[in-house]
């Protein structure tokens, strides 16, 4: 299980979510299913301290909004 930050862009809206999934490709497909028509991009660099989410109490394929919003532009 991994945890990555993903940027979601849909028209003028742009925001970040955190995803817990089986792998990076699975994380992107989960975000695409949650936000159809939006573009999903993994944000780098990936934080190695939280990348491997073993023993996590979170549910696999979970999408969590991140606090910080990005400016449209």
C-alpha positions, -999 to 999 in steps of 0.1 A, spaced: 0 0 0 13 35 -9 2 70 -2 8 98 -28 -4 134 -34 -22 139 -67 -31 172 -84 -66 172 -99 -73 198 -127 -108 202 -142 -113 234 -161 -104 264 -138 -105 242 -107 -72 228 -95 -67 211 -61 -47 183 -44 -58 151 -29 -40 124 -10 -46 88 -22 -40 55 -5 -38 27 -31 -20 -5 -42 3 15 -65 8 48 -83 -12 37 -114 -40 25 -92 -40 58 -73 -44 77 -106 -73 54 -117 -90 59 -83 -88 97 -87 -100 95 -123 -130 75 -111 -138 101 -84 -133 131 -107 -144 120 -143 -131 142 -170 -104 158 -148 -67 154 -153 -48 137 -125 -11 140 -120 11 126 -93 30 153 -75 68 149 -71 89 147 -51 72 119 -32 77 120 5 96 88 14 85 90 50 48 85 41 50 67 7 47 32 21 15 32 41 19 -3 57 -1 -7 89 -22 23 80 -57 25 95 -69 42 63 -90 23 37 -73 12 4 -84 33 -25 -92 62 -2 -90 98 -16 -85 125 11 -86 162 2 -54 181 12 -59 214 30 -39 237 7 -57 248 -25 -38 258 -55 -45 291 -73 -61 288 -108 -39 301 -134 
